[in-house]
């Protein structure tokens, strides 16, 4: 019951500002904020189909979250997920607590351009450039009721489908043909956000993306290096075999000449 009452309080804070929303409209307000703030900080289009609030369960679900590739890359989504679930903890007093954010089965594209620059790294750089700068100031206090302080205790990302695409990356004489792969990443916990004083609610979504990007980029780079090294080794072996076969043919021809 405490959690259920708490989410009512949180929703009330999120929808103040001179305009009354019925609870059926609170999800639309939150959806629009995710889209606006996400697009602003990531410098690309962020879209959400809908946001559902299960008030008595203390749960919020964000459905069909898509993040477009940044400028300079293909017109595909860099990130897509059917559902992101937030389980709320203590939401009576600030900073409000989200116990767990669960991101299940996201599809993530790691694309590299002809200069070796990655799309996920570009998104991370956009975040770094557009997020408010942190200053050495006293612990924040939220005076804006529509933008309360929030702590996330844990972020869990499950069943990541990672697509690696290096088709535009030149590989020189190696002439590697297979430059697109799809792999699955194991579940990982991305830690907490906003400890100990809380983070303004309008920065929460991009902070979650930033933490997730750090984990996925590390995994993508490791896998990409392994795949390209394997392909390179394969090409070298093929080339050595060709040279070996040519050398054997030349040797046979010379031997024939000697004994004729």
C-alpha positions as CSV (number, residue, x, y, z in Angstrom):
1,X,0.0,0.0,0.0
2,X,2.8,2.4,0.8
3,X,4.3,1.9,-2.6
4,X,0.9,2.4,-4.3
5,X,0.4,5.7,-2.4
6,X,3.9,6.8,-3.1
7,X,3.5,6.5,-6.9
8,X,0.4,8.6,-6.7
9,X,2.5,11.3,-5.0
10,X,5.2,10.9,-7.6
11,X,2.7,11.2,-10.5
12,X,1.2,14.3,-8.9
13,X,4.7,15.9,-8.8
14,X,5.4,15.0,-12.4
15,X,2.2,16.5,-13.7
16,X,2.1,19.8,-11.9
17,X,2.8,23.1,-13.6
18,X,-0.6,24.8,-14.1
19,X,-2.2,22.0,-16.2
20,X,-4.4,19.3,-14.8
21,X,-3.9,15.8,-16.2
22,X,-6.1,12.8,-15.4
23,X,-4.0,9.7,-14.6
24,X,-4.8,8.4,-18.1
25,X,-2.8,11.4,-19.4
26,X,0.2,11.2,-17.1
27,X,1.7,8.5,-19.2
28,X,1.5,10.8,-22.3
29,X,3.2,13.6,-20.3
30,X,6.1,11.3,-19.3
31,X,6.4,9.9,-22.8
32,X,6.7,13.3,-24.3
33,X,9.4,14.2,-21.7
34,X,11.4,11.1,-22.5
35,X,11.2,12.0,-26.2
36,X,12.1,15.7,-25.7
37,X,14.9,15.3,-23.2
38,X,16.3,12.2,-24.9
39,X,16.4,13.8,-28.3
40,X,18.0,17.0,-26.8
41,X,20.8,15.2,-25.0
42,X,21.5,12.5,-27.6
43,X,21.2,14.9,-30.6
44,X,19.1,12.3,-32.5
45,X,15.5,11.2,-32.6
46,X,14.2,9.4,-29.5
47,X,10.7,8.0,-29.7
48,X,8.4,6.1,-27.3
49,X,5.1,4.4,-28.2
50,X,3.5,4.7,-24.7
51,X,4.1,4.8,-21.0
52,X,1.9,2.8,-18.7
53,X,1.6,3.4,-14.9
54,X,0.5,0.5,-12.7
55,X,-0.3,2.7,-9.7
56,X,-1.1,0.0,-7.1
57,X,1.9,-2.1,-8.1
58,X,4.4,0.8,-8.0
59,X,5.5,0.1,-11.6
60,X,6.0,2.0,-14.8
61,X,6.5,0.5,-18.2
62,X,8.0,2.3,-21.2
63,X,7.0,0.6,-24.4
64,X,8.7,0.6,-27.8
65,X,11.6,2.9,-27.0
66,X,13.7,3.7,-30.1
67,X,16.9,5.8,-30.5
68,X,17.9,6.7,-34.0
69,X,21.5,6.5,-35.2
70,X,23.4,9.8,-34.8
71,X,24.2,12.0,-37.8
72,X,26.8,10.5,-40.2
73,X,25.6,6.9,-39.9
74,X,22.9,4.8,-41.5
75,X,19.2,5.5,-41.1
76,X,18.7,2.6,-38.7
77,X,18.0,2.6,-35.0
78,X,21.0,2.5,-32.8
79,X,18.9,1.1,-29.9
80,X,15.4,-0.5,-29.8
81,X,13.6,-2.2,-27.0
82,X,10.0,-3.4,-26.6
83,X,9.7,-2.6,-22.9
84,X,11.7,-0.9,-20.1
85,X,10.2,-1.6,-16.6
86,X,10.8,0.6,-13.6
87,X,10.0,-0.8,-10.1
88,X,9.6,2.0,-7.6
89,X,10.9,1.9,-4.0
90,X,10.6,4.8,-1.5
91,X,8.7,7.6,-3.3
92,X,7.3,9.5,-0.3
93,X,10.3,11.9,0.2
94,X,13.0,13.2,-2.0
95,X,15.2,11.8,-3.4
96,X,12.7,9.3,-4.8
97,X,14.0,5.8,-5.2
98,X,13.6,3.5,-8.2
99,X,14.6,0.0,-7.0
100,X,15.2,-1.5,-10.4
101,X,15.2,-0.5,-14.1
102,X,14.9,-3.7,-16.2
103,X,15.7,-3.5,-19.9
104,X,14.8,-6.8,-21.6
105,X,16.0,-8.0,-25.0
106,X,17.1,-4.7,-26.5
107,X,18.5,-4.6,-30.1
108,X,21.6,-2.5,-30.3
109,X,23.5,-1.6,-33.4
110,X,27.3,-1.0,-33.3
111,X,28.1,0.5,-36.6
112,X,31.6,1.8,-37.7
113,X,32.1,4.3,-40.5
114,X,34.9,4.4,-43.1
115,X,37.1,6.4,-40.6
116,X,36.7,3.8,-37.9
117,X,34.2,5.9,-35.8
118,X,31.4,4.1,-34.0
119,X,27.8,5.2,-33.8
120,X,27.5,4.3,-30.1
121,X,30.6,6.4,-29.3
122,X,29.1,9.3,-31.2
123,X,26.0,9.0,-29.0
124,X,28.1,8.9,-25.9
125,X,30.0,12.0,-27.1
126,X,26.7,13.8,-27.8
127,X,25.7,13.1,-24.2
128,X,28.9,14.4,-22.8
129,X,28.6,17.6,-24.8
130,X,24.9,18.3,-24.0
131,X,24.5,17.2,-20.4
132,X,24.7,20.0,-17.8
133,X,28.2,20.4,-16.4
134,X,28.7,19.1,-12.8
135,X,30.1,21.7,-10.5
136,X,31.5,21.5,-7.0
137,X,28.4,22.7,-5.2
138,X,26.5,21.6,-2.1
139,X,24.1,18.6,-2.4
140,X,21.3,19.5,-4.8
141,X,17.8,20.2,-3.5
142,X,14.8,20.2,-5.8
143,X,12.8,23.4,-5.8
144,X,11.1,22.4,-9.1
145,X,8.2,20.1,-8.2
146,X,7.9,18.9,-11.8
147,X,11.6,17.9,-11.8
148,X,12.2,15.9,-8.5
149,X,15.4,14.2,-7.5
150,X,15.6,10.5,-8.2
151,X,18.0,7.6,-7.3
152,X,18.1,4.4,-9.2
153,X,19.5,1.5,-7.2
154,X,20.1,-1.0,-9.9
155,X,19.9,-1.3,-13.7
156,X,19.6,-4.7,-15.3
157,X,20.0,-5.4,-19.0
158,X,19.0,-8.8,-20.2
159,X,19.4,-10.7,-23.5
160,X,21.0,-8.0,-25.5
161,X,21.0,-8.6,-29.3
162,X,24.1,-6.8,-30.5
163,X,24.5,-6.2,-34.3
164,X,28.0,-5.4,-35.4
165,X,28.4,-3.7,-38.8
166,X,31.8,-2.8,-40.3
167,X,30.8,-2.8,-44.0
168,X,32.1,0.7,-44.5
169,X,35.4,0.1,-42.8
170,X,38.2,-0.5,-45.3
171,X,40.4,-3.5,-44.5
172,X,43.1,-3.0,-47.1
173,X,44.7,-6.0,-48.7
174,X,43.0,-8.4,-46.3
175,X,39.8,-7.9,-48.2
176,X,37.6,-9.2,-45.4
177,X,34.2,-10.1,-46.8
178,X,32.1,-10.8,-43.7
179,X,31.7,-7.5,-41.9
180,X,28.2,-7.9,-40.3
181,X,27.5,-10.1,-37.3
182,X,24.8,-10.6,-34.7
183,X,25.6,-11.8,-31.2
184,X,24.0,-12.2,-27.9
185,X,25.4,-10.6,-24.7
186,X,25.0,-12.0,-21.3
187,X,22.9,-10.2,-18.7
188,X,24.7,-7.4,-17.0
189,X,24.0,-5.1,-14.1
190,X,24.9,-1.4,-14.8
191,X,25.0,-0.3,-11.2
192,X,23.2,2.6,-9.6
193,X,22.6,6.2,-10.6
194,X,22.2,9.4,-8.6
195,X,23.7,8.2,-5.3
196,X,23.6,9.6,-2.7
197,X,21.7,12.8,-3.2
198,X,19.6,12.1,-6.3
199,X,19.6,13.2,-10.0
200,X,17.0,15.6,-11.5
201,X,14.3,13.5,-13.1
202,X,14.7,15.1,-16.5
203,X,18.3,13.8,-16.7
204,X,17.5,10.2,-15.5
205,X,16.7,8.7,-18.9
206,X,19.9,9.9,-20.5
207,X,22.0,8.9,-17.5
208,X,20.6,5.3,-17.8
209,X,21.5,5.4,-21.5
210,X,25.0,6.6,-20.7
211,X,25.7,3.8,-18.2
212,X,24.3,1.2,-20.6
213,X,26.4,2.6,-23.5
214,X,29.6,2.3,-21.4
215,X,28.9,-1.4,-20.9
216,X,27.8,-2.2,-24.5
217,X,30.6,-0.2,-26.1
218,X,33.2,-2.2,-24.1
219,X,31.5,-5.5,-25.1
220,X,31.1,-4.4,-28.8
221,X,34.8,-3.3,-29.1
222,X,36.0,-6.6,-27.6
223,X,33.8,-8.7,-29.9
224,X,34.6,-6.6,-33.0
225,X,38.3,-7.0,-32.4
226,X,38.0,-10.7,-31.9
227,X,35.8,-11.1,-35.1
228,X,38.1,-9.0,-37.3
229,X,41.2,-10.8,-35.9
230,X,39.6,-14.2,-36.7
231,X,38.7,-13.0,-40.2
232,X,42.2,-11.6,-40.7
233,X,43.8,-14.9,-39.6
234,X,41.5,-16.8,-41.9
235,X,42.6,-14.6,-44.9
236,X,46.3,-15.0,-44.0
237,X,45.9,-18.8,-43.9
238,X,44.1,-18.8,-47.2
239,X,46.9,-16.6,-48.7
240,X,49.6,-18.8,-47.3
241,X,48.0,-21.8,-48.7
242,X,47.7,-20.2,-52.2
243,X,51.4,-19.3,-52.0
244,X,52.3,-22.8,-50.8
245,X,50.3,-24.3,-53.7
246,X,52.0,-22.0,-56.2
247,X,55.4,-22.9,-54.8
248,X,54.7,-26.6,-55.0
249,X,53.6,-26.3,-58.6
250,X,56.8,-24.4,-59.5
251,X,58.9,-27.1,-57.7
252,X,57.1,-29.9,-59.6
253,X,57.7,-28.1,-62.9
254,X,61.4,-27.7,-62.2
255,X,61.8,-31.3,-61.1
256,X,60.1,-32.5,-64.3
257,X,62.6,-30.4,-66.3
258,X,65.6,-31.9,-64.4
259,X,64.6,-35.5,-65.1
260,X,63.3,-35.2,-68.7
